[in-house]
């Protein structure tokens, strides 16, 4: 619902003093395909908001920083951004 990545979910649950075992079990419930699709949707939405269609380093950095702040893993972010700009 909040479109958080795994890292942010872990930090949020630890702040509420949820056990590591419960966190691990909860993260196993995340469907990988749906997780990546959500990441792609966020990228598309952000690109529509910015109105930019051409790839630049600044757009890449801002997009990367936003997704990292949302808690997504850096390797998935890089893959998703590259995939998005290659398909254009």
N, C-alpha and C positions, 0 to 999 in steps of 0.2 A: 504494500500500500504506500509506504513512504519511499519506495525505490532505493533503499539503502543497500550498500554492498556488504559483503561478509565482514570486513574489518570494522565497519561502524556498528554492525549488529553485535559483534563480539565485545567491543568497548561498552556499548550500551547495556548489555546483559551483565558484564562484570561490574559495572557501576551499581547495578541493582543486586549485587552479591549472589548471582546465580552460579551454581557450581560448574566447574570446567566440564564435568561429565555431561551435565544437562545441555550446556552450550554446544558441545561436540555433537550430541544426539540431535539437537535442533538444527544444526547446520547441515547434517546429513539429509534432512528432509527437503532441502532446497533442490529443486530440479535444475540441473545444469543448463539445459537447453532454454528453459524459461528465464533463467538468470541472465544469460547472454542476450536473449531477445530484449529483455528489459533494458540492458545496457545500450543496445542499438537504438531502441526507442528514445532513450534520453538524449543520445547524440543527435538523432534526427530532429527532435524537438528543439534542442539548443541551437542547432544550425538554422532552423526556421525563424527562431526568435531573433537571431543576430542578422539574418538577411544576407549573410555571406555565403557564397557558393564556391569561391576559389580558395584553394588550400594555401595557407600561409603559416609560417612558424608561430606567429602570435595567436592565431586561431587554434592551432594545435595545442599550444601551451595552456591557453585559457580553458580549453575543453578538457585537457588532461587534468589540470588543477581542480576543476569543478568535480570531475568524476572521482578523483582521488579523495577529495573532501567528503564525497558521498559514501566513501568506504570501499570502493571497488579496487581490486588488485591491479597493480601497475602493468603486469603482463597482459591481462585481459583488456585493459584500457588501450594499450598500444595496438593490440590486434584489432580491436573494434574501430578505432580511429582510422587506422590504415585501410581497413576493409571499407569503411564508409567513403573515404576519399578516392579509393580505387574504382568504386562502382560509379562514380560521377563522370 
